Amino acid sequence: MDKQKRLELGLLKIGELAEKCGLPISTIKYYTDLELLRASDYMEGGFRLYNQQECVLRLKRIREMLDQGHSIKEVKENIEKILVYKVLVIDDEPEVHDFVKDVLKPFSQVEVNSVFDGFSAGMVVGEYMPDLIILDLLLPGIDGFKVCASIKGNPKLKHIKIFAVTGYDSPEYKAKIFSSGADDYLPKPIELIPFRDKVKKLLGFNF
């Protein structure tokens, strides 16, 4: 298999995976020996090839559990239970929650959770640790701009992707939400195809 074909299939050599994730090769080898990571294929000579999507998610969950004080033994015992992409919807409109759940329902690798105001969001985000937040900009209790800035200003949360949505679309709102740290943006009513394309990009998930 040539390199171009291999990369199109999302298969990385150990050094490529280590570089992608900012980790030493020795760490990838260690997690492989523990069976926390696994090879998806092999090159001539028996060199391992890793599925990028699966391994990036696994390494993210390993890091989160270790940061929470879990031992490697506990990580190994529990990691298979949490290998999903976590999406948190923060919006006061129930129909937005229903829309997101309906769009993502066919994909077993995606889990969707909901909160309906900014105050509740502040309590849930740090505990749930979503991979992606769908964030309304105008929320009861606290505005979405402040929620976004607070998350992106927290070293433990800043890696979370934020996808802002609003029914009050304007160049000023768009500029303000990006300056608050949002990773992407769509006006309401949310259109299905642009929404799915942006979610795919933000999660790095091929569906």
Secondary structure, 3 states (H helix, E strand, C coil): CCHHHHHHCCEECHHHHHHHHCCCHHHHHHHHHCCCCCCCEECCCCCEEEEHHHHHHHHHHHHHHHHCCCCHHHHHHHHHHHCCEEEEEECCCHHHHHHHHHHHCCCCCEEEEEECCHHHHHHHHHHHCCCEEEEECCCCCCCHHHHHHHHHCCCCCCCCEEEEEECCCCHHHHHHHHHCCCCEEEECCCCHHHHHHHHHHHHCCCC
